[in-house]
Amino acid sequence: MKKKHTAQSAPARQSARESFRSSLGEGGFSNLRVLIGLLIVVAGVFLALLGSGASSPSASSSAKAQQKYQPPIKVIDPTLLPPGFDCSQIHELGIDRQENFRAGLIMIACGAAEGGSAPNVSFVSRLWQRLFAPFVYGGTDVDLITGAETSPHVTQSETFSWANPDNLNQIVVAYNDSRIAPSNYSGASYSSDGGLTFTRLNPSPFATGHGTNFGDPVVLYNRPNATWHAIFLASGCGSFNAGIGDWTSTDGGVTWAVGACVHNSSNDDRESGWSDMNPSSAFYGRMYVSFNNFAIAGPPISVTFSTDNGATWSAPQNLPLGGASSVRDVQITGDLLTGDVYVAGMNEMGGGLGNRANMIYRSTDGGATWALTYTGPPFAGPGSGLCSNNSYFATMFGTYWRHMGWGEPAAYNHVVHYVYAQHGAGADPGDVYYIRSTDSGATFSSPLRLNTDATTTAQWQPNLSVNANGSLFAMWYDGREGTGCTPGANTPCYRMWGRKSADNGVTWQADMAYSDVVSPLPAQPDPNVAACYAGDYDYASAIGSNHLASWVDGRVAIGGTQQQDAFTDREIAGPSPTASPAPTATARPALSPRPRPSLPPRP
């Protein structure tokens, strides 16, 4: 079934929008916010009178929130399992703590998790989305998923965005794509005009060469030999639950060839990557990949690197657990000036709706050795419920959209930045916070809440980028404008919001809307993907004058159901018109866990 896209001229819309933005002063934005606020109130009242029936999905009960994983009673679909796999080993092997699609398939096949299914929803007009067009950040949103699709294999989310510093017209965004699941979960789109338009690679060139591709996208540009690298979990680089494979492109992402195995293993998960593109760096051209190695007790975070443009990769270095039983690999980044490399990790403290702690690692010798420089105090993890049949992963909407607070680090000139999500006050399931270090990640400031709304709606899954001029941009999913959040229903739920600093995090502009519409909450109908999945992260980057950010959006429907599409946009680095001070770097005090709301029983 072909997607229904709204026809529009991107350049024309962009020009009109920029003209409107330039005509507004600071007072204009203030008046505009009042207008938007009135529209939100009117829309909310009108929708209530219509009785649309849209509601948030019910959360799991308090008893279920404390329930530990139990071995499944029977195998539901043995064809989806690795040969000889014993479902009773799910917890021992860490399958229930992994985020990748192969682990999800095993959980579904063993009856330990639900696959996606299409919800039964009625049509609701898109008119209300059009009332909330943003006027501050970004240009025109671009849907990366072009061409025909067939339900239910229509899940595209979890994005990684990068650009060519020597040709800013070349942008590649990689993402997870279930179009031919379960034999492949990879996808990417490329732009040759600086992001005005994108072409989706169809068929996916990453579906062959390294066995079955299980997603978890990374895309990097290697500057010394002008080559793109797309990196995914792949069964051909190991066995069982896959190692990590690489594909390469020399023509801006248009065509791809099979590259080397980044890591040969049996149980890798959630890789991230960074490329040193600074010719003045002592490690210029080095590429890094971090991942969780579930083949090792813990698991720890492991990091491998390449010094020969991706032809070979080093033996992985295992980062210290620092007293934690396991540490999640959140994301890896590098200092754009010094070449130091940083990994953000998270001690999930047993998962569920419990506490978390942030951890920062640093390497000053090109990834050869690593030190744990910072362990933060416990904070209450975000969420309102748990994934069905797997109490490890917290979710943002009852039993939907797993998220544990993961964010993204960035670094420039020994200043290290990090954004993450934690539980808000009372019934607020999530807020986005920023911490800053001026001593290369040794100490961090007290957290600054980036979202300034007074609602109890969710803000979650942030990302962050910084460029060589110290322009910093944070973006996150934000429900403050939503009127109802039912997966698959065409009811406004969330929009991407952002906040920018022009001085390397010292002061910040007010938070403003970033994406063009208030998106419905997309469903996850693919039976080969975990039912609670809506993308685990988005990796943003700043190349040249642009901050590149992508996200999962639900504005496009297939068969009457809103579904997951990957969208993208750019924010041009520039001065901050309205700034507020950020905290200075000091040792961060411990936070007391916030009280958790009681969860209503599941219908």
Number of C-alpha atoms within 10 A of each C-alpha: 11 13 16 13 12 7 6 8 10 15 13 10 13 16 13 11 17 14 11 12 16 10 8 15 11 10 9 12 15 12 13 15 14 12 13 17 14 12 15 19 14 12 17 17 13 12 17 13 9 9 9 14 13 20 13 17 17 18 26 22 18 14 9 18 21 14 14 12 14 13 14 17 11 13 18 15 13 15 10 16 20 13 9 7 13 11 21 15 12 21 13 9 16 16 21 22 20 20 18 24 26 30 25 25 24 28 27 25 23 25 19 25 22 22 22 21 16 20 16 10 16 13 12 14 8 16 10 19 22 11 14 21 15 24 21 20 21 24 25 23 20 20 23 26 24 17 14 10 14 13 16 21 20 24 28 28 28 25 28 28 27 26 28 22 19 11 13 18 17 19 24 28 31 31 30 26 27 24 23 16 21 19 15 22 31 29 30 30 24 25 22 19 13 17 22 19 17 22 18 20 21 13 11 18 17 29 19 16 18 24 19 22 30 32 29 30 30 25 28 25 28 23 20 15 12 15 18 26 26 28 29 33 35 36 23 20 24 21 15 19 24 28 28 31 27 26 23 24 18 15 13 22 24 17 12 19 15 17 19 18 24 27 26 18 21 19 25 26 31 25 27 25 25 24 26 29 23 20 12 12 16 14 20 18 22 24 25 26 25 26 27 25 25 23 15 14 12 16 23 25 29 22 28 20 26 20 16 14 20 24 12 15 19 15 15 19 17 19 21 16 18 16 8 15 14 22 25 25 26 27 27 27 27 26 23 24 18 18 27 24 25 28 27 26 28 23 23 25 17 15 17 24 25 22 22 24 19 22 23 24 22 25 18 15 13 22 23 14 13 20 14 20 16 19 20 19 15 19 20 25 31 34 34 27 30 30 28 23 21 22 25 25 26 29 26 25 25 25 26 29 27 27 26 30 31 28 30 25 28 30 32 24 17 18 19 27 25 25 27 28 28 27 29 22 16 11 18 19 26 27 29 30 21 24 23 29 23 19 14 24 24 18 21 27 19 21 19 15 16 23 20 11 14 7 10 16 21 26 30 30 30 29 29 30 27 30 24 18 15 21 24 28 30 25 30 29 24 26 26 20 23 21 23 23 22 24 29 26 27 30 31 27 27 26 28 25 23 27 21 31 27 22 15 23 24 16 17 22 19 17 19 20 23 26 32 21 23 30 26 30 32 28 28 31 25 21 18 27 29 29 25 27 24 25 23 21 25 26 29 27 24 26 21 17 17 23 26 26 28 30 31 27 28 26 26 21 21 18 14 17 25 28 30 30 25 26 22 25 22 23 19 16 22 16 13 17 13 13 15 12 12 19 18 15 18 15 14 15 13 11 13 11 16 16 12 20 13 12 18 13 12 12 8
